Amino acid sequence: MLTEARALRASGEVKKAESQYAAAAAIAREGHYPARLREVLREWSELRADGGDHRGAYELTREALGVN
């Protein structure tokens, strides 16, 4: 999912990439994979920041910083 999200982001399909990042984050949360979750949230926050959603990017970054 993360690879697909990256590919979608690179091709400019922001809405689809957003959905893939959300799905990847859900799986990482459910599976208790903290390192992967931080990675997903970091990249997802960059996607949002690039699109001008700085509040959304901040929220994802804040969550990533709180992952143990």
PEVEN-V196912 format. One record per run of one state. SS is the DSSP state (H for helix, E for strand, - for the rest). FROM is the first residue (numbers start at 1). LEN is the number of residues. If there is no record, write none. Layout:
# PEVEN-V196912
ss & from & len
SS & FROM & LEN
SS & FROM & LEN
This chain:
# PEVEN-V196912
ss & from & len
- & 1 & 1
H & 2 & 9
- & 11 & 3
H & 14 & 17
- & 31 & 3
H & 34 & 17
- & 51 & 3
H & 54 & 13
- & 67 & 2
